[in-house]
Amino acid sequence: MDFLERVAYELCNDHGDDMVSQRVVLPSRRAGLYLAKYLSRLSDRPQWSPVMLTVSELFQSLTELRPADIETLIFELYRVYRKRFGEEMSFDDFWPWGEVIISDFNDIDLWLADAEKLYSNISELKEIDAKFGGLTDEQNEIIRGFWKSFNPGSAESEARSRFRSVWQRLGPLFNDFKTATREKGVAGDGMLCRDVAERAMAGTLKVPDGVVWHVAGLNALNSCERELFRYLRERGKAKFYWDDDHFFMEDPGHKASVFIRENIRQYGNELTTGEGQHSSQPHGTWNIIDTPSDTAQARMVSKILEKGEIAIEGDMTDTAVILADEKLLMPVLNSLPASVSDVNVTMGHPFRFTSLYSFLKQLMSLVRAVRISGGDRSFRSEEVIALLRHQYFRLLAGRDAGEVISAIISGNMIRVSEEMLRSRLPLGKLFDIPAAGSALPGFLSAVMETIEEATFAAEEDKELTLSTDREYLRMAMSSMTRIDNLIRSYSLDLKIDTCIRLIDRILRRLVVPFSGEPLRGIQVMGVLETRALEFRNIIFLSLNEGTFPGQSFDNTYIPYNIRRAFGLPTLNEHESIYSYYFFRLLRKPDRGWFIYNSAAQGLSSGEMSRYLVRMSYSPAFQPVQQSTRISVGRSRMMPELLPKSKEHNKLLLDLYSTEGKTGKYLSPSAINTWVSCRMKFYYRYVCGIPEEEILEKDIDQRRFGNILHETLNRLYAPFREDPGAPAAISSLAADRPRVRDAIIDAALEEMKWTMDTLLAGRGLIIVEVLERYINDLLRYDAENEGLILLNLEDDFTAVRTVTNGAGRKRVIRIAGRADRVDVTGGLVRVVDYKTGAPKREAVTPEDLFDEDKEKRNDAFLQALIYSCLIRDHHPDRLVIPAIYWVQQLSSADFTPYATVPGLNGPGADRNAWEGFMERFSEQLDVTLVRIFSEDEEYRMTQFERRCTWCPYRALCRR
């Protein structure tokens, strides 16, 4: 029989006709639902149910003080602090200090410690007996040991002085704070309980007549609870039901039995085990499973249920999934098999794991990153992009958000002006960032109201269901209203950072409740929700050391020895509480699965909980150990070989053939891409997947080249088709300020930066490097007598006929933009500026188009394709490529030409040139045929080194 069934049986036997006068005190409301279910089974007629309440509700029913939240208490504590100690500390500095103090004050009250004695400052050991009269010898010895170690002779340190300075203030602050909150009729949990307990100790506590309290299923009691229960018991108004029918009660040294033994000794037990009976022994089948990740733990729940060891067709109320780590709630719910129709979640969903929390966090990051310069406000581009990409912002702005993101990235904006965001987005209030922290809650509330309105509009337009999102919004708005009222009522001028930390703390503590049928379906719950409950099957997750048991208590100003001396909770009590939570669950189950994450990551060591270790070595359990591993293999989103389909070919022909309607041209870079990696060509030109837009904080190699090209275009534009260009270029090379200004103008246009940003740090170095390269290039061109500049960044087009696999001829459009075309020494040069390392690979038509050659001179390949496009414009001249490797222009042996007959500069042999170009044209046609043939496949390059910087690497999984 379950514990709560036994309690229900006793209640019916003793008070079956007078349930209305009974009050049952339980560890949780969930336990009350189960007790009501058992009571209903024991009655064959309708009757009143006893009132069921938690311990907190019991104390609140016996005092006129109202419970206050932690934020209200800290604001009040700060007011009291300023009144006693003046304005020496701002609220921004006081806040983290105040959180620790409130926690300590709460412990002092719950455990009825004497704050004046606890916070006494001992300068000499002989003062202990005088100041700490009334304590036991053991307590005095503990205190003496602390202060002796804290004051070793005359040695003093800054840390000790600081500790003593804080310590001296806490006693008076405690008394002032208690007085101030009482005057307002509010109290923290500890102070509220102490008010009831002290009146019970004084015998002045008034309780309703004719009522009996039944305390059931509790474990560790604080001093206030002990005094109240003692008071009720002495007056015959309380009965106690302790869940002691467990195997660990036979072992006096078992930590799980510590508090139950003490409770039975003090209050007795209405459920005392009969003579000759023994505590129930575990009888189930136990499995300890280690998994390589938290996600794998969630997936294991589904696998266990799908195995059929737990019947999922009928009522699953007797099956519990227990989560020691609350962040696994959504992964577990999402991984449950479809055959599980009913799920009851008895724990709330932490607000910090919702999309709304992430949006508000991102918005607060934007607030924190605002900068005011010259009266204009701007934000860091990373913060703006992250906010605009959030699902809630897309809900508000639709396509406008994506367009602004593209503008920021293409403009390479390091900071984004508020004016730009206001003009491009229909959400002015979102960027109306408050200047003072005290206005931040109101600002966030206004933003959330806008989002709430957008959810209704989205449901109408897109047939979405966003009621859950509105639940999140209303909870958050309610919290913002509360904190806004607090700030106003205490007239505090908070810094932005302080208010952000305060709001974040409030939001992280919010829990979104679930609603549903509580006594139906599989039960998904946290550890605290299991108190007083029992299940036939349990699946316990996150049983890692450090997670279960969790951290014992938060930061404190009360040293360990002082806590021990005054009976405040320490690690020992924490260990006993969690031990009881765990082992009491093992009495009833037929089957139990205990899962932990064995991966050592971050602060997690990957160790199983100490309780699982104890199970492993206990003959009472003998669990089966299992390991779940993820097999790491080479998985791909794409195969290495992809057959070309007719649809692929039709798409390419529609794009680039003269019969197509798009008017697009196949570029030399596209042809080069095909030769380098056909799969990259497939992604870029067949699928039309653009390279990912990335915000660049620095001038990378691509941007560097763009700035150089644009600068030369600006400098050379006045000399186009001018026979006197060499002299003018020579004069330009001597005018360094003009060259530098052109570089800066081109860089500002390319990067969309301010002048201050460009000329700071690495930007200034890059400008100087560009200046050196361009001056070298100007001097090199100035020595080239007879140089005439024909074209600068002009487009050239041509058509070529190819035959596809079916023997049908197609005419393909080809076009490209040449950096420069000039005339020198009687020949036409196609000049290409290159900022990278010079390539020395051989230049032959066969090598240039050889897909199986790892190192190709792709720079000359593209330049030669441009030469093919341009040669028709100059039928009587040689048209050859000239590659300006700007890093080597100042070298004495530099040449822009290929060391190939016919391409080796002025004086090249025309016959050799014509022979080379004929072979090159043939190879180009062969490659074009392959590109447009249905018989060719797309394949990944065999040279994986090329994949290192490929933008499509993630698709190939290389």
Disulfide bonds with the S-S distance in Angstrom:
none
